[in-house]
């Protein structure tokens, strides 16, 4: 909202916004953050995303390393590859013939 400067000192505050100055003394500022119940203490992260993060954090140190992240991605990619392979393997013998390999993936 335009140029705004807030000055706080002890029990006094001045707010400068454009050509307007507001002065306050003996003020108390209280900030409350309400939680709708969707975050369950996960630092503002929705519960579903926090659960995903915790699943990635294999050593449970509260951080996801590049190795933990890439292992998860590699695992998901491998699942996709296996699913595609099973679709191509029409006779379900866990081997692809050139005919199975050459037909369109559906």
Rosetta blueprint (number, residue, H / E / L):
1 X L
2 X L
3 X L
4 X E
5 X E
6 X E
7 X E
8 X E
9 X E
10 X L
11 X L
12 X E
13 X E
14 X E
15 X E
16 X E
17 X E
18 X L
19 X L
20 X E
21 X E
22 X E
23 X E
24 X E
25 X E
26 X L
27 X L
28 X L
29 X L
30 X L
31 X L
32 X L
33 X L
34 X L
35 X L
36 X L
37 X L
38 X L
39 X L
40 X L
41 X L
42 X L
43 X L
44 X L
45 X L
46 X L
47 X H
48 X H
49 X H
50 X H
51 X H
52 X H
53 X H
54 X H
55 X H
56 X H
57 X L
58 X L
59 X L
60 X L
61 X L
62 X L
63 X L
64 X L
65 X L
66 X H
67 X H
68 X H
69 X H
70 X H
71 X H
72 X H
73 X H
74 X H
75 X H
76 X H
77 X H
78 X H
79 X H
80 X H
81 X H
82 X H
83 X H
84 X H
85 X H
86 X H
87 X H
88 X H
89 X L
90 X L
91 X L
92 X L
93 X L
94 X L
95 X L
96 X L
97 X L
98 X H
99 X H
100 X H
101 X H
102 X H
103 X L
104 X L
105 X L
106 X L
